[in-house]
Amino acid sequence: MGHSEDILNPVYQLVKRVCGWTLIFLYFPPWIWLTLSRVDQSSISCSIEEFYIAGLQSANFSNFNQSIIYFKLYLGNNEDNMAVYYENLNLTFSYYASTGIVPVGNYTIPGFHQGIKKNTDRNAYVVTTPGYSWQEISKKVSSPSGVVFRVDLGSAVKFREFFSKAKSKTRKIMAWADVEVDRISCKKTSKKGIKLKHMIKHHVNGWVTFVFIFMIVAELNGGVACILSLRRQRFFFQYYSRARESGCCRAGSLVESLVS
């Protein structure tokens, strides 16, 4: 039997389709699970693009001892086939004093959805805690070059796979960055965006990937062996039928013993 006859044989085509769809239904869900499990927070780019602090103006001088921080936060999704669902993004602004890190303000960005390979900017401002004006902060920092602020980002995300629309488990985001501010211009000294560093990452154990690939290879080998066995039995059966029709009883008996 040649390959051309196998193509035209409806039984062979049926077996081929059944084996193919069986492999798809067996391994497509685990493959999606593995893909969603391997994705982590490092695929999200976070950076401070702009940072500026100024005194807070008011008509009755009630906010004389406070300042206002203007900032632009960049968020980029670097995944090729994953969308991102953000929960509320909680930002904490602090500065480095001689006594340690001193928080001066908080801001919350509402959660949102981000598409595949998309990026977004969030421009906002936060008013510092009373008693922490820019003048007071500058006095408490002894460094002559500038004042170093710390920006902490806390949130949680879910990734959604493009084809199956399945979502991953919730991944916590904890990231931070140091932003140096010039004493005169009151702007960040770096002309480039300052990337936030992720403190938590999530990875699937390498053994899980190895076992999954091993199962696929084993199943494929089993499927190929099954198809070859069916083709061999078809060959013996057809040879046996032709031998019986031609009256070659000895050859037919031989083939019958091989098939049985």
C-alpha positions as CSV (number, residue, x, y, z in Angstrom):
1,M,0.0,0.0,0.0
2,G,1.4,3.4,-0.9
3,H,1.0,6.7,0.7
4,S,-1.4,7.8,-2.0
5,E,-3.8,5.0,-1.2
6,D,-3.7,5.9,2.5
7,I,-4.7,9.4,1.7
8,L,-7.8,8.2,-0.2
9,N,-8.7,5.6,2.4
10,P,-11.6,6.9,4.6
11,V,-10.7,4.7,7.5
12,Y,-7.1,6.0,7.6
13,Q,-8.4,9.6,7.4
14,L,-10.8,8.9,10.3
15,V,-8.1,7.4,12.5
16,K,-5.8,10.3,11.7
17,R,-8.4,12.9,12.6
18,V,-9.4,11.1,15.8
19,C,-5.7,10.9,16.9
20,G,-5.1,14.6,16.0
21,W,-8.2,15.9,17.8
22,T,-7.5,13.7,20.8
23,L,-4.0,15.2,21.2
24,I,-5.4,18.7,20.9
25,F,-8.1,18.1,23.6
26,L,-5.6,16.3,25.9
27,Y,-2.8,18.9,25.7
28,F,-4.4,22.2,24.9
29,P,-5.7,22.9,28.4
30,P,-2.5,21.9,30.1
31,W,-0.5,24.0,27.7
32,I,-2.7,27.1,28.5
33,W,-2.2,26.4,32.2
34,L,1.5,26.1,31.8
35,T,1.6,29.4,29.7
36,L,-0.4,31.2,32.4
37,S,1.7,29.8,35.2
38,R,5.0,30.8,33.7
39,V,4.1,34.5,33.1
40,D,5.2,36.8,35.9
41,Q,5.4,40.4,36.9
42,S,8.7,41.1,35.2
43,S,6.8,41.3,31.9
44,I,5.3,44.6,33.0
45,S,7.5,47.6,32.7
46,C,7.0,50.4,35.3
47,S,8.9,53.6,35.3
48,I,8.7,57.2,36.6
49,E,8.9,59.5,33.6
50,E,8.4,62.8,35.3
51,F,8.8,63.9,38.9
52,Y,8.4,67.5,40.2
53,I,7.8,68.9,43.6
54,A,6.6,72.5,44.4
55,G,5.1,74.5,47.2
56,L,1.4,74.3,47.6
57,Q,-0.3,77.7,47.2
58,S,-3.5,78.7,49.0
59,A,-5.3,82.0,49.6
60,N,-5.4,81.6,53.4
61,F,-2.0,80.0,53.8
62,S,-3.6,76.9,55.4
63,N,-1.4,74.7,53.3
64,F,1.8,76.6,53.8
65,N,3.6,73.6,55.4
66,Q,2.7,71.3,52.6
67,S,4.0,70.7,49.0
68,I,2.6,69.0,45.9
69,I,4.3,66.3,43.9
70,Y,3.6,66.0,40.2
71,F,4.5,62.7,38.6
72,K,4.0,60.6,35.4
73,L,3.9,56.8,35.8
74,Y,4.6,54.6,32.7
75,L,3.2,51.1,32.5
76,G,4.0,48.8,29.6
77,N,2.8,45.3,28.8
78,N,5.6,43.3,27.1
79,E,3.7,40.1,26.6
80,D,3.0,38.9,23.0
81,N,-0.2,37.1,23.7
82,M,-1.3,38.2,27.1
83,A,-3.5,41.1,28.2
84,V,-3.2,42.5,31.8
85,Y,-5.9,43.3,34.3
86,Y,-4.7,45.7,37.0
87,E,-6.2,46.1,40.4
88,N,-5.8,49.5,42.1
89,L,-2.2,50.7,42.0
90,N,-1.2,52.1,45.4
91,L,1.7,54.5,45.3
92,T,3.7,55.6,48.4
93,F,6.1,58.6,48.2
94,S,8.9,58.9,50.8
95,Y,12.3,60.5,51.1
96,Y,15.6,59.4,52.6
97,A,16.3,61.3,55.8
98,S,19.2,60.7,58.2
99,T,16.8,58.8,60.5
100,G,15.6,56.5,57.7
101,I,12.8,56.5,55.1
102,V,10.0,59.0,55.8
103,P,6.6,58.7,54.0
104,V,5.2,62.0,52.8
105,G,2.2,61.0,50.7
106,N,0.0,58.3,49.1
107,Y,-1.9,58.1,45.8
108,T,-4.2,55.4,44.3
109,I,-4.6,54.8,40.6
110,P,-7.9,53.0,39.8
111,G,-7.5,49.5,38.2
112,F,-7.8,49.1,34.4
113,H,-7.3,46.7,31.5
114,Q,-4.2,46.8,29.3
115,G,-4.1,45.1,25.9
116,I,-1.3,43.0,24.3
117,K,1.9,45.0,23.8
118,K,0.2,48.2,24.9
119,N,1.5,50.9,27.2
120,T,-0.1,53.7,29.1
121,D,0.9,56.8,31.1
122,R,-0.8,58.0,34.3
123,N,-0.3,61.7,35.1
124,A,-1.3,62.8,38.6
125,Y,-0.3,64.7,41.7
126,V,-0.2,64.1,45.4
127,V,-0.3,66.6,48.3
128,T,2.3,65.8,51.0
129,T,1.4,65.2,54.6
130,P,1.1,68.4,56.7
131,G,4.5,69.4,58.1
132,Y,6.5,68.0,55.1
133,S,6.9,70.9,52.7
134,W,9.7,71.0,50.2
135,Q,11.6,73.5,52.3
136,E,11.3,71.3,55.4
137,I,12.4,68.2,53.5
138,S,15.4,69.9,52.0
139,K,16.5,71.1,55.5
140,K,16.3,67.5,56.8
141,V,18.5,66.1,54.0
142,S,22.2,66.8,54.4
143,S,23.2,65.7,50.9
144,P,24.3,68.8,48.9
145,S,23.6,67.3,45.5
146,G,19.9,66.6,45.9
147,V,17.0,65.0,47.8
148,V,16.4,61.3,47.1
149,F,12.8,60.3,47.1
150,R,11.5,56.7,47.0
151,V,8.4,55.6,45.1
152,D,6.8,52.3,46.1
153,L,4.2,50.6,43.9
154,G,1.9,48.0,45.3
155,S,-0.8,46.2,43.2
156,A,-2.1,42.9,41.9
157,V,-2.6,41.8,38.3
158,K,-4.1,38.9,36.3
159,F,-3.0,37.9,32.8
160,R,-5.5,36.8,30.2
161,E,-4.4,34.4,27.4
162,F,-5.4,35.7,23.9
163,F,-6.8,32.5,22.3
164,S,-8.5,30.8,25.2
165,K,-9.4,34.0,27.1
166,A,-8.4,32.1,30.3
167,K,-7.0,34.2,33.2
168,S,-4.1,33.5,35.4
169,K,-4.1,33.5,39.2
170,T,-3.6,36.9,40.9
171,R,0.0,38.0,40.8
172,K,1.1,40.6,43.4
173,I,3.2,43.5,42.3
174,M,5.7,45.1,44.7
175,A,8.1,47.5,43.0
176,W,10.1,50.6,43.9
177,A,12.5,53.2,42.6
178,D,14.7,56.0,43.9
179,V,14.2,59.4,42.4
180,E,16.8,62.1,43.0
181,V,15.4,65.6,42.9
182,D,17.5,68.7,42.2
183,R,17.4,71.3,45.0
184,I,17.1,74.3,42.6
185,S,14.9,73.1,39.8
186,C,12.9,70.8,42.1
187,K,12.8,68.2,39.2
188,K,14.3,64.8,39.0
189,T,17.9,64.9,37.9
190,S,17.7,62.0,35.5
191,K,16.6,62.9,32.0
192,K,15.5,59.4,31.3
193,G,12.7,57.4,32.9
194,I,13.5,55.7,36.1
195,K,12.6,52.0,36.0
196,L,10.9,50.5,39.1
197,K,12.5,47.3,40.4
198,H,10.3,44.3,41.0
199,M,10.7,42.7,44.4
200,I,8.6,39.6,43.8
201,K,8.6,37.3,40.8
202,H,6.7,34.1,40.1
203,H,8.1,31.2,38.1
204,V,6.9,27.6,37.5
205,N,9.4,25.0,38.6
206,G,11.5,23.7,35.7
207,W,10.6,20.1,36.4
208,V,7.0,20.9,35.7
209,T,7.9,22.0,32.2
210,F,10.2,19.0,31.7
211,V,7.5,16.5,32.7
212,F,4.9,18.2,30.5
213,I,7.2,18.1,27.4
214,F,8.1,14.4,28.2
215,M,4.4,13.5,28.3
216,I,3.8,15.2,24.9
217,V,6.7,13.3,23.3
218,A,5.6,10.0,24.9
219,E,2.0,10.5,23.7
220,L,3.1,11.4,20.2
221,N,5.3,8.3,20.0
222,G,2.3,6.2,21.2
223,G,0.1,7.8,18.5
224,V,2.6,7.1,15.8
225,A,3.0,3.5,16.9
226,C,-0.8,3.1,16.9
227,I,-1.0,4.4,13.3
228,L,1.9,2.2,12.2
229,S,0.2,-0.8,13.9
230,L,-3.1,-0.1,12.1
231,R,-1.3,0.2,8.7
232,R,0.6,-3.1,9.3
233,Q,-2.6,-4.9,10.1
234,R,-4.3,-3.4,7.1
235,F,-1.4,-4.6,4.9
236,F,-1.6,-8.2,6.2
237,F,-5.4,-8.2,5.9
238,Q,-5.3,-7.1,2.3
239,Y,-2.5,-9.5,1.4
240,Y,-4.4,-12.3,3.1
241,S,-7.6,-11.4,1.1
242,R,-5.8,-11.4,-2.2
243,A,-4.1,-14.6,-1.4
244,R,-7.4,-16.3,-0.6
245,E,-9.0,-15.0,-3.7
246,S,-6.1,-16.2,-5.9
247,G,-6.3,-19.7,-4.3
248,C,-3.0,-19.6,-2.6
249,C,-4.1,-21.4,0.5
250,R,-0.6,-21.8,1.9
251,A,0.2,-18.2,1.6
252,G,-3.3,-17.4,3.0
253,S,-2.7,-19.7,6.0
254,L,0.7,-18.1,6.6
255,V,-0.7,-14.6,6.6
256,E,-3.6,-15.7,8.8
257,S,-1.2,-17.1,11.4
258,L,0.7,-13.7,11.3
259,V,-2.5,-11.7,11.8
260,S,-3.7,-13.9,14.6
